[in-house]
Amino acid sequence: MDRHSPHDFTAKWAQDVLGEVVVSAKEVHDRVEELGRQITLDYAENPPLLVCVLKGAINFMADLMRAIELPVEVDFMAVSSYGAATKTSGVVRIVKDLDVDLTNRHVVIVEDVVDSGLTLNYLRQYLGARSPASLEVCALLLKEGEQRVEQLLKYVGFTIPADFVVGYGLDVHERYRNLDAIYTYVGEV
């Protein structure tokens, strides 16, 4: 399938709301494998705790942790900064906090998409106050030109245009997370 063909034929049920393929399923798979190899090398002596930011990063986290050849531990956080909107409000609310202590742990935040950077900036400060040995970010997507806060991201899957996207964990009203590729969303919000 051409990377920019309008529809992945496995998603016929969603074709009326899907635009172009932004990142194909194969590209996602290959890049997640590369990120896993890099994290394996970087943390060979100190396996990290992976902190998944729910719900958008769940697919990414599941594949990433299998691509890391270390005894990683995982935990989950749920934060809200969007509500029902397609743009962040800038107000971050912790919906589910971590269950583990971060003191002297190497931590990698696993995030689905970084757009304004406000939520990620808040998370870094919030988790950094818990005295981890290190705190890095692995983001699947970085939206071009959307950052209001400068981000130093150690691991980035793809830099994409600022379009609203769905698939591979990303949703609109809890739908489309189960698509295996990432698409622009052209439906109504």
C-alpha positions as protocol buffer text, in pm:
chain_id: "A"
residue {
  index: 1
  type: MET
  ca { x: 0 y: 0 z: 0 }
}
residue {
  index: 2
  type: ASP
  ca { x: 127 y: 346 z: -85 }
}
residue {
  index: 3
  type: ARG
  ca { x: 203 y: 543 z: 230 }
}
residue {
  index: 4
  type: HIS
  ca { x: -28 y: 827 z: 133 }
}
residue {
  index: 5
  type: SER
  ca { x: -313 y: 629 z: -16 }
}
residue {
  index: 6
  type: PRO
  ca { x: -641 y: 754 z: 127 }
}
residue {
  index: 7
  type: HIS
  ca { x: -752 y: 435 z: 298 }
}
residue {
  index: 8
  type: ASP
  ca { x: -613 y: 118 z: 446 }
}
residue {
  index: 9
  type: PHE
  ca { x: -850 y: -153 z: 327 }
}
residue {
  index: 10
  type: THR
  ca { x: -851 y: -311 z: 672 }
}
residue {
  index: 11
  type: ALA
  ca { x: -1041 y: -4 z: 799 }
}
residue {
  index: 12
  type: LYS
  ca { x: -1339 y: 0 z: 562 }
}
residue {
  index: 13
  type: TRP
  ca { x: -1571 y: 64 z: 858 }
}
residue {
  index: 14
  type: ALA
  ca { x: -1402 y: 401 z: 917 }
}
residue {
  index: 15
  type: GLN
  ca { x: -1335 y: 521 z: 562 }
}
residue {
  index: 16
  type: ASP
  ca { x: -1586 y: 807 z: 580 }
}
residue {
  index: 17
  type: VAL
  ca { x: -1381 y: 984 z: 851 }
}
residue {
  index: 18
  type: LEU
  ca { x: -1025 y: 891 z: 754 }
}
residue {
  index: 19
  type: GLY
  ca { x: -805 y: 1108 z: 538 }
}
residue {
  index: 20
  type: GLU
  ca { x: -454 y: 1020 z: 426 }
}
residue {
  index: 21
  type: VAL
  ca { x: -234 y: 760 z: 590 }
}
residue {
  index: 22
  type: VAL
  ca { x: 18 y: 966 z: 785 }
}
residue {
  index: 23
  type: VAL
  ca { x: 218 y: 667 z: 911 }
}
residue {
  index: 24
  type: SER
  ca { x: 155 y: 318 z: 774 }
}
residue {
  index: 25
  type: ALA
  ca { x: 127 y: 10 z: 993 }
}
residue {
  index: 26
  type: LYS
  ca { x: 462 y: -117 z: 860 }
}
residue {
  index: 27
  type: GLU
  ca { x: 632 y: 215 z: 932 }
}
residue {
  index: 28
  type: VAL
  ca { x: 492 y: 211 z: 1286 }
}
residue {
  index: 29
  type: HIS
  ca { x: 610 y: -146 z: 1343 }
}
residue {
  index: 30
  type: ASP
  ca { x: 959 y: -84 z: 1204 }
}
residue {
  index: 31
  type: ARG
  ca { x: 1011 y: 238 z: 1400 }
}
residue {
  index: 32
  type: VAL
  ca { x: 888 y: 89 z: 1728 }
}
residue {
  index: 33
  type: GLU
  ca { x: 1138 y: -194 z: 1681 }
}
residue {
  index: 34
  type: GLU
  ca { x: 1416 y: 64 z: 1627 }
}
residue {
  index: 35
  type: LEU
  ca { x: 1315 y: 258 z: 1938 }
}
residue {
  index: 36
  type: GLY
  ca { x: 1313 y: -66 z: 2139 }
}
residue {
  index: 37
  type: ARG
  ca { x: 1664 y: -149 z: 2023 }
}
residue {
  index: 38
  type: GLN
  ca { x: 1787 y: 201 z: 2115 }
}
residue {
  index: 39
  type: ILE
  ca { x: 1631 y: 190 z: 2462 }
}
residue {
  index: 40
  type: THR
  ca { x: 1779 y: -157 z: 2513 }
}
residue {
  index: 41
  type: LEU
  ca { x: 2127 y: -17 z: 2437 }
}
residue {
  index: 42
  type: ASP
  ca { x: 2082 y: 301 z: 2640 }
}
residue {
  index: 43
  type: TYR
  ca { x: 1953 y: 126 z: 2952 }
}
residue {
  index: 44
  type: ALA
  ca { x: 2146 y: -202 z: 2931 }
}
residue {
  index: 45
  type: GLU
  ca { x: 2286 y: -157 z: 3284 }
}
residue {
  index: 46
  type: ASN
  ca { x: 1974 y: 0 z: 3438 }
}
residue {
  index: 47
  type: PRO
  ca { x: 1644 y: -129 z: 3294 }
}
residue {
  index: 48
  type: PRO
  ca { x: 1390 y: 154 z: 3307 }
}
residue {
  index: 49
  type: LEU
  ca { x: 1041 y: 187 z: 3440 }
}
residue {
  index: 50
  type: LEU
  ca { x: 815 y: 265 z: 3144 }
}
residue {
  index: 51
  type: VAL
  ca { x: 532 y: 503 z: 3232 }
}
residue {
  index: 52
  type: CYS
  ca { x: 249 y: 479 z: 2982 }
}
residue {
  index: 53
  type: VAL
  ca { x: 31 y: 786 z: 2944 }
}
residue {
  index: 54
  type: LEU
  ca { x: -320 y: 647 z: 2902 }
}
residue {
  index: 55
  type: LYS
  ca { x: -514 y: 596 z: 2691 }
}
residue {
  index: 56
  type: GLY
  ca { x: -350 y: 714 z: 2371 }
}
residue {
  index: 57
  type: ALA
  ca { x: -13 y: 550 z: 2426 }
}
residue {
  index: 58
  type: ILE
  ca { x: -145 y: 202 z: 2512 }
}
residue {
  index: 59
  type: ASN
  ca { x: -85 y: 46 z: 2168 }
}
residue {
  index: 60
  type: PHE
  ca { x: 258 y: 208 z: 2145 }
}
residue {
  index: 61
  type: MET
  ca { x: 351 y: 96 z: 2497 }
}
residue {
  index: 62
  type: ALA
  ca { x: 244 y: -264 z: 2433 }
}
residue {
  index: 63
  type: ASP
  ca { x: 459 y: -289 z: 2121 }
}
residue {
  index: 64
  type: LEU
  ca { x: 750 y: -88 z: 2262 }
}
residue {
  index: 65
  type: MET
  ca { x: 790 y: -293 z: 2579 }
}
residue {
  index: 66
  type: ARG
  ca { x: 803 y: -612 z: 2369 }
}
residue {
  index: 67
  type: ALA
  ca { x: 1074 y: -455 z: 2153 }
}
residue {
  index: 68
  type: ILE
  ca { x: 1294 y: -378 z: 2454 }
}
residue {
  index: 69
  type: GLU
  ca { x: 1518 y: -669 z: 2544 }
}
residue {
  index: 70
  type: LEU
  ca { x: 1549 y: -588 z: 2913 }
}
residue {
  index: 71
  type: PRO
  ca { x: 1346 y: -672 z: 3223 }
}
residue {
  index: 72
  type: VAL
  ca { x: 1150 y: -345 z: 3213 }
}
residue {
  index: 73
  type: GLU
  ca { x: 874 y: -262 z: 3457 }
}
residue {
  index: 74
  type: VAL
  ca { x: 563 y: -71 z: 3357 }
}
residue {
  index: 75
  type: ASP
  ca { x: 312 y: 157 z: 3522 }
}
residue {
  index: 76
  type: PHE
  ca { x: 30 y: 375 z: 3395 }
}
residue {
  index: 77
  type: MET
  ca { x: -87 y: 733 z: 3433 }
}
residue {
  index: 78
  type: ALA
  ca { x: -400 y: 891 z: 3298 }
}
residue {
  index: 79
  type: VAL
  ca { x: -404 y: 1264 z: 3240 }
}
residue {
  index: 80
  type: SER
  ca { x: -657 y: 1489 z: 3078 }
}
residue {
  index: 81
  type: SER
  ca { x: -589 y: 1813 z: 2894 }
}
residue {
  index: 82
  type: TYR
  ca { x: -821 y: 1776 z: 2597 }
}
residue {
  index: 83
  type: GLY
  ca { x: -1165 y: 1692 z: 2734 }
}
residue {
  index: 84
  type: ALA
  ca { x: -1376 y: 1636 z: 2422 }
}
residue {
  index: 85
  type: ALA
  ca { x: -1174 y: 1884 z: 2213 }
}
residue {
  index: 86
  type: THR
  ca { x: -914 y: 1822 z: 1944 }
}
residue {
  index: 87
  type: LYS
  ca { x: -676 y: 2087 z: 2085 }
}
residue {
  index: 88
  type: THR
  ca { x: -531 y: 2084 z: 2435 }
}
residue {
  index: 89
  type: SER
  ca { x: -684 y: 2321 z: 2687 }
}
residue {
  index: 90
  type: GLY
  ca { x: -347 y: 2360 z: 2860 }
}
residue {
  index: 91
  type: VAL
  ca { x: -505 y: 2260 z: 3192 }
}
residue {
  index: 92
  type: VAL
  ca { x: -372 y: 1922 z: 3302 }
}
residue {
  index: 93
  type: ARG
  ca { x: -567 y: 1699 z: 3538 }
}
residue {
  index: 94
  type: ILE
  ca { x: -426 y: 1373 z: 3682 }
}
residue {
  index: 95
  type: VAL
  ca { x: -697 y: 1110 z: 3641 }
}
residue {
  index: 96
  type: LYS
  ca { x: -486 y: 808 z: 3750 }
}
residue {
  index: 97
  type: ASP
  ca { x: -152 y: 838 z: 3923 }
}
residue {
  index: 98
  type: LEU
  ca { x: 136 y: 591 z: 3936 }
}
residue {
  index: 99
  type: ASP
  ca { x: 139 y: 300 z: 4178 }
}
residue {
  index: 100
  type: VAL
  ca { x: 520 y: 277 z: 4216 }
}
residue {
  index: 101
  type: ASP
  ca { x: 783 y: 490 z: 4387 }
}
residue {
  index: 102
  type: LEU
  ca { x: 1015 y: 667 z: 4141 }
}
residue {
  index: 103
  type: THR
  ca { x: 1299 y: 741 z: 4383 }
}
residue {
  index: 104
  type: ASN
  ca { x: 1632 y: 658 z: 4217 }
}
residue {
  index: 105
  type: ARG
  ca { x: 1458 y: 482 z: 3926 }
}
residue {
  index: 106
  type: HIS
  ca { x: 1535 y: 538 z: 3559 }
}
residue {
  index: 107
  type: VAL
  ca { x: 1202 y: 642 z: 3408 }
}
residue {
  index: 108
  type: VAL
  ca { x: 1088 y: 669 z: 3047 }
}
residue {
  index: 109
  type: ILE
  ca { x: 756 y: 842 z: 2987 }
}
residue {
  index: 110
  type: VAL
  ca { x: 582 y: 673 z: 2692 }
}
residue {
  index: 111
  type: GLU
  ca { x: 361 y: 930 z: 2521 }
}
residue {
  index: 112
  type: ASP
  ca { x: 144 y: 906 z: 2209 }
}
residue {
  index: 113
  type: VAL
  ca { x: 172 y: 1257 z: 2067 }
}
residue {
  index: 114
  type: VAL
  ca { x: 342 y: 1581 z: 2163 }
}
residue {
  index: 115
  type: ASP
  ca { x: 170 y: 1886 z: 2021 }
}
residue {
  index: 116
  type: SER
  ca { x: 168 y: 2197 z: 2243 }
}
residue {
  index: 117
  type: GLY
  ca { x: 406 y: 2029 z: 2490 }
}
residue {
  index: 118
  type: LEU
  ca { x: 212 y: 2171 z: 2786 }
}
residue {
  index: 119
  type: THR
  ca { x: 91 y: 1833 z: 2914 }
}
residue {
  index: 120
  type: LEU
  ca { x: 435 y: 1677 z: 2877 }
}
residue {
  index: 121
  type: ASN
  ca { x: 600 y: 1974 z: 3049 }
}
residue {
  index: 122
  type: TYR
  ca { x: 359 y: 1933 z: 3341 }
}
residue {
  index: 123
  type: LEU
  ca { x: 426 y: 1557 z: 3358 }
}
residue {
  index: 124
  type: ARG
  ca { x: 801 y: 1608 z: 3358 }
}
residue {
  index: 125
  type: GLN
  ca { x: 778 y: 1849 z: 3651 }
}
residue {
  index: 126
  type: TYR
  ca { x: 526 y: 1631 z: 3835 }
}
residue {
  index: 127
  type: LEU
  ca { x: 730 y: 1311 z: 3799 }
}
residue {
  index: 128
  type: GLY
  ca { x: 1066 y: 1487 z: 3835 }
}
residue {
  index: 129
  type: ALA
  ca { x: 962 y: 1600 z: 4183 }
}
residue {
  index: 130
  type: ARG
  ca { x: 960 y: 1231 z: 4285 }
}
residue {
  index: 131
  type: SER
  ca { x: 1340 y: 1203 z: 4264 }
}
residue {
  index: 132
  type: PRO
  ca { x: 1393 y: 962 z: 3974 }
}
residue {
  index: 133
  type: ALA
  ca { x: 1754 y: 882 z: 3879 }
}
residue {
  index: 134
  type: SER
  ca { x: 1667 y: 993 z: 3525 }
}
residue {
  index: 135
  type: LEU
  ca { x: 1355 y: 1097 z: 3340 }
}
residue {
  index: 136
  type: GLU
  ca { x: 1327 y: 1073 z: 2961 }
}
residue {
  index: 137
  type: VAL
  ca { x: 1047 y: 1072 z: 2707 }
}
residue {
  index: 138
  type: CYS
  ca { x: 966 y: 834 z: 2424 }
}
residue {
  index: 139
  type: ALA
  ca { x: 698 y: 995 z: 2205 }
}
residue {
  index: 140
  type: LEU
  ca { x: 546 y: 817 z: 1910 }
}
residue {
  index: 141
  type: LEU
  ca { x: 453 y: 1143 z: 1735 }
}
residue {
  index: 142
  type: LEU
  ca { x: 582 y: 1500 z: 1744 }
}
residue {
  index: 143
  type: LYS
  ca { x: 361 y: 1753 z: 1567 }
}
residue {
  index: 144
  type: GLU
  ca { x: 558 y: 2008 z: 1365 }
}
residue {
  index: 145
  type: GLY
  ca { x: 536 y: 2368 z: 1481 }
}
residue {
  index: 146
  type: GLU
  ca { x: 281 y: 2311 z: 1756 }
}
residue {
  index: 147
  type: GLN
  ca { x: 507 y: 2328 z: 2062 }
}
residue {
  index: 148
  type: ARG
  ca { x: 442 y: 2616 z: 2301 }
}
residue {
  index: 149
  type: VAL
  ca { x: 706 y: 2476 z: 2535 }
}
residue {
  index: 150
  type: GLU
  ca { x: 1046 y: 2368 z: 2404 }
}
residue {
  index: 151
  type: GLN
  ca { x: 1092 y: 1994 z: 2447 }
}
residue {
  index: 152
  type: LEU
  ca { x: 1409 y: 1790 z: 2462 }
}
residue {
  index: 153
  type: LEU
  ca { x: 1285 y: 1449 z: 2356 }
}
residue {
  index: 154
  type: LYS
  ca { x: 1532 y: 1162 z: 2366 }
}
residue {
  index: 155
  type: TYR
  ca { x: 1318 y: 927 z: 2158 }
}
residue {
  index: 156
  type: VAL
  ca { x: 1074 y: 1029 z: 1883 }
}
residue {
  index: 157
  type: GLY
  ca { x: 901 y: 791 z: 1648 }
}
residue {
  index: 158
  type: PHE
  ca { x: 782 y: 1034 z: 1380 }
}
residue {
  index: 159
  type: THR
  ca { x: 755 y: 1407 z: 1322 }
}
residue {
  index: 160
  type: ILE
  ca { x: 423 y: 1475 z: 1152 }
}
residue {
  index: 161
  type: PRO
  ca { x: 226 y: 1776 z: 1026 }
}
residue {
  index: 162
  type: ALA
  ca { x: -4 y: 1950 z: 1276 }
}
residue {
  index: 163
  type: ASP
  ca { x: -316 y: 1771 z: 1148 }
}
residue {
  index: 164
  type: PHE
  ca { x: -546 y: 1592 z: 1392 }
}
residue {
  index: 165
  type: VAL
  ca { x: -475 y: 1220 z: 1365 }
}
residue {
  index: 166
  type: VAL
  ca { x: -631 y: 893 z: 1478 }
}
residue {
  index: 167
  type: GLY
  ca { x: -527 y: 529 z: 1490 }
}
residue {
  index: 168
  type: TYR
  ca { x: -272 y: 320 z: 1676 }
}
residue {
  index: 169
  type: GLY
  ca { x: -414 y: 433 z: 2010 }
}
residue {
  index: 170
  type: LEU
  ca { x: -516 y: 786 z: 1910 }
}
residue {
  index: 171
  type: ASP
  ca { x: -888 y: 852 z: 1919 }
}
residue {
  index: 172
  type: VAL
  ca { x: -1187 y: 1075 z: 1871 }
}
residue {
  index: 173
  type: HIS
  ca { x: -1457 y: 1009 z: 2134 }
}
residue {
  index: 174
  type: GLU
  ca { x: -1283 y: 679 z: 2224 }
}
residue {
  index: 175
  type: ARG
  ca { x: -1304 y: 549 z: 1865 }
}
residue {
  index: 176
  type: TYR
  ca { x: -1038 y: 455 z: 1607 }
}
residue {
  index: 177
  type: ARG
  ca { x: -773 y: 348 z: 1862 }
}
residue {
  index: 178
  type: ASN
  ca { x: -774 y: -1 z: 1709 }
}
residue {
  index: 179
  type: LEU
  ca { x: -656 y: 108 z: 1363 }
}
residue {
  index: 180
  type: ASP
  ca { x: -306 y: -22 z: 1296 }
}
residue {
  index: 181
  type: ALA
  ca { x: -194 y: 283 z: 1097 }
}
residue {
  index: 182
  type: ILE
  ca { x: -215 y: 655 z: 1174 }
}
residue {
  index: 183
  type: TYR
  ca { x: -453 y: 866 z: 964 }
}
residue {
  index: 184
  type: THR
  ca { x: -564 y: 1226 z: 940 }
}
residue {
  index: 185
  type: TYR
  ca { x: -915 y: 1258 z: 1079 }
}
residue {
  index: 186
  type: VAL
  ca { x: -1161 y: 1436 z: 852 }
}
residue {
  index: 187
  type: GLY
  ca { x: -1486 y: 1356 z: 1031 }
}
residue {
  index: 188
  type: GLU
  ca { x: -1679 y: 1580 z: 1266 }
}
residue {
  index: 189
  type: VAL
  ca { x: -1566 y: 1615 z: 1625 }
}
